[in-house]
Amino acid sequence: AEAVAATLAGYGLRAEVVESEATVGGGAFPTARIPSSAVALDGDAVATEARLRAGAIPVIGRIADGRVLLDMRSMLESEDATLATLVRVALS
């Protein structure tokens, strides 16, 4: 998460790493939550989320506390640069 936030900051976007809770999903634990981290994007959350979803490769986040959160639970470190590029392109 730190690498994504730092790269986005280098692009002039306001982003920071925050603690988050991710959901496990369906099956036997549909309401279970696990600690995670997320990249929080500042700005108009509704517009930011819409632009991220509309990209050629959509980036799916969630809105919390007035910011878009990109939960990093399912991201590999090798995907950090790609994610940062997709966010930059969508928000440029």
Secondary structure, DSSP 8 states (H G I E B T S, - for coil): -HHHHHHHHHTT--EEEEEEEEE--STT-TT-EEEEEEEEE-S-HHHHHHHHHTSSS----EEETTEEEEE-TT--GGGHHHHHHHHHHHH-
